[in-house]
Amino acid sequence: MIIDKKLKGLVIKKFSDFYLVEIKQHEDFEFNNKFLCKIRKSVNFRKQLVFVGDEVILNQIDLNTKRGIIESLVKRNNLLERPSVANISNIYVICSVEEPKLSLSQVNKFLIFAEQMGVEVSLVLTKCDLITEEKTHFLVDKFQKWGYQAITLNLNKPANFKKFLIELKKKKCSIFTGPSGVGKTTLLNRIIPGLNNETAPVSTKIKRGKNTTRNVELFSLSSKSYIVDTPGFNMQTLEIDIRKLPYLYPEIYQQVVNQGIKCKFRNCLHINDEGCNLNKNFERYTLYKEMIESFKSHHCLIQGD
């Protein structure tokens, strides 16, 4: 039986020339609403690449064979290039407090990498059972001053994880990023029943984990919420217009945009600029200056720690 109408679907997996597309809320589907699809043989359309996370328009939907044809691509909101995922709504920066030990410089780089996507950014601290309550509160307070309400995960406090899962189910499409070995894969295995991605221990020599996941895929958390399982999503080279870098720091953004602080020059970088009125008394200012200098010397931020 072929449905004689066009329907919108979501690409949840891509392999070779095929796309697994999920269609929601349609009277003809009871349980299996996933269809194996190919792109329509049109020279013009095939120039447009389709990625996991893209919304597409399907036709020639066959309910018997569970096949369909992707006719067109719905305009996407954003695209992460490596791994290729479209329409991300939330990025969670995952960092461990121990094993591997927390590096504030590294956390800063991951947060800036996430902020440049222009979506909601959150910070998650894993392995909090390895440090004291006092140290956990200290870190939460520190990152709050950075502009982030850190989520703390502790094996001895399962309620924290349940609260985190409830939050994820309210987001449209979330993705995890962070250094290797901080528990991203373990966390995904807990969130997605039956996923069972392999995890690798942290190296005793370099105190880093090994990337273990392989395929990019979306998993449904609720009727309107997805999470991305990514192949070792770590960090990429970050190239940003240097004039946009101040707006990726909440501490600076709050002053300039929300408080209306005005400097003499509109493109003030808030370093040694004439007529700069920014209050530089915040913890990350040193890290911000280092990034600006890196920009000036390399013309781009080469990430890694």
N, C-alpha and C positions, 0 to 999 in steps of 0.2 A: 504493500500500500504506500503510494507516494502522496505526500501532502501538497496540495495545489496552492501554496502560499509561501511567502517569504517570511522567515523568522530570524530574530536576533539571537545570537549565541555568544558564549565566552570560550576562547581558546584556553584550555587547561593543560594541554601537553602538546609537544611538537616532536616529531621524529621522522627523519627522511623527508619525503614530500607529503606526508600526512599530518593532519591536525585533529586532535581529539577535542571536540566542541561540545560544551554543555548548554542545553536549552532549558530554561526554567519556566514554570507556571504555564503549562499548556494542556488543554483538555485531552489531547491525544496521548499524553505520556502519563503512565502510572508510576513506574519505578525507574526504568532505565532511560534516562534522558540524555545520554552521551552518544555522540555520533562521530564516526570516523569520516573525515572530510578531506577533499582536495580542493585546490584553488581552481576556479573556472579558467578554461584555456583561452585567456584573453591577453594579448601582448601588453596592452596598456596596464591592466590590473596586475599582471605578474611582476611588473617592475616595482610594485609596492610589496615590501616584505611584511609578512605576518608573523607576530611573535606571541608567546604565551602571555596571557593577560589582555590581549586585544579583543575587542568586541567586533563581531563580524555578522554580516547578513548572509543567511543560508537559503538556498532553494533546492529543488529536487531531493527533498528529504524523504528517504525510504524507511518506513517504520519496520519493515521486515528484515532488511539487511543492516539497518542502523548506519546507513551511509548518507552523505549529503555533499553539496557543492558550495564552497565559499564564493559568493558572488561579489561582495564588496566589503570594504573595511570601514568601520565607524571611526571617526576622528578620535585619536588617542590624546590623553592628557599629558603623558610623559613617557619616556622610554629610557630604561637603564640598559646600557649597551653590553656589559659583561658581568654577569650573565644577562642575556637579552630578555627582559621582562617589561611589559607595558602596563600603564595605568596603575602604578603603585600609589597608594594613599597614605601609607605610614611606613616609616623605617624605624626599626628598633636596633639601636647599637648595643650589642651584647658584650660585656666585659666581665672578666672574673676578678675577684678581689685577691685571690691567691691561686697559685698553680694553673696558669702563670700569674705572677704577681702583677698587680695593677700599675700601669704606667700612665701618669696624667698626661704626658705629652702625646702618647698614643691615643688615649681617649679623646683628646682634643682634636687630633687629625681625623679620627673616625666621625666625630660629630660634625666637623666642617664638611667632610665628604658627603655626609647624609643631608646636611642643610642645603647644599647646592642643588639638590633635587627639587626643592620648592614644595616639599610635602611635610606633614607633621613628623617631628623627630622625637623619639623617646630613648631614655637610657635605662638599661637593665643591668644590675649587678648580680652575678651568679656566685655560687660557692660561699655565700655569706655565713654558712655554718663553720667555716674555717677561721673566722675572726670573731672577736668579742662583740657584744651588743654595743658597747661604747664606741668601738671603731666603726661599726656599721652606721650608727647615728652621726658620727663625725663625717663620714663620706656623704651621707644623704644631705647633710647641711652644706657641705662644700659644693656639691653639684647643684643644689638649689640656688646658690649664689651665682653659679654659671648660667642659670636660667632653665634648669631641668629638674623635674621631680623624679628622682631615681626610683626605679622599681627594684626591690631587693628580693632575691630568691634564696631560700634557706631550706635544706633537706629536713631540718627539724621543725619547720613551720609550713606544713602543706597548705594552710589557709592562704599564704602569700601567692602560691602558684594558682590556686583556684580563683583568686581575685584577678590575677594577671590574665587567666583564660577568659574570664567574663569580659575583661576589657577588649581582648583581641576579637571576640565575637561581635563587638560593636563597630569594628573598623571594616572598611570595604575590602582592602587588599594590603596585607602587611608583609614585610620582608625583614629578615634578620641579617645583620652584618656585624662584623667584629673580628678580632684577632683569632688565629687558630688556637684550639685547645681550651676555649673558654666555656664550652658546653652548648654550642648552638645546635649541633646534631642531637645531643641527648635531650635538649629542650623540645625540639621538633618531634622526636619520637614519643614524648609524653603528650604533646598536644594533638598529634595525628595518630589515632589508634591504628595499629597494623602497619605503620610505616617501616619500622625496623631498619632504618639506615645504619650502616656500620659506623662505629665510633673508633677512634684511635687514641691511645694513651699519649699523654704529654711527654715529649722527649726529656730525658733526665739531663741531657747535655745542654740543650738550648732553651729548655723550659717552654717549648711551644708544641702545639698539637699538629697533627697532619690532617690535611683536607681529605674527607672521605666520601661526601655525597657526589652524585654523578649527573642526574637528570633534572632539568628545570620543570617543575610541575606545580599547578595550583591545587590546593586541597580546600574543600568547603568546611567552614567551621560553623556556619549557620546559613539560613536562607539567603542572606545578603553579605556574607563575610567569607573571605578566603585568606589563606596564608600561602606563601611561596616556599617551596622546597628547592633550594638552589645548590649548584655544584661548587661547594667551597667558596661561597661569596665572601671575599675578604676586602680588599681595597684596590683601587685603580689609580692611575695617574690622574690627578685633578688639575684641570686647566680652567681657570676662571679669570674674567676681567678683574684686574687688581682693584678697580674702583668698586666692585661689588663685594669684596671680601669683608668690609666692616659690617655689612648687613647680614652676614652669616653668623655673627656673634650676638646672641640675645642681649648681652650687657651693653653693647654699642647701639644695637637696634632700638632698645628701649629708650635710650637717651635721645637719639636723633629723631626717631619717628613718634614715639609715644609722649616724650617729654618736650619735644620741640626744640632741643638744643641746636643752635645754629652757629656754624663756624664761618669764618670770613669767606672761605671758598667752598663752593658746592661739592667739589670732588676732593675734599680734605681727607687724607688718609689717617689723620690723628696720630702722627708720629712726631715730627718736628715742624709741622706745617704752621706757617704764620697765621695768627688769628684763630687757632684751634681752641674751642671751648669745651671739648669733651672732658668729663671727669674720668681721669685715667686710674683712679684708685679702685681697681678691681683685679682679682687674682690672675685672670687669664691675660692681662695686658702684656705681660712678658712673652707669653706664647704667641699672642697676636703680632707683636713686633717682630718676632723671629719669622713668622710666616710672611710678613710683608717683605722682610729682607731676602727671604728665599725666593719670593716672587721676582724681586728686582734683579737678583743675580742669575736666576735660571729661567725667567719668563713664564714659569709654571711651577706648581707645587708637585714635586716628586714624592709620592707617599711611601711610607714604610717606616718601620721602627726597629 
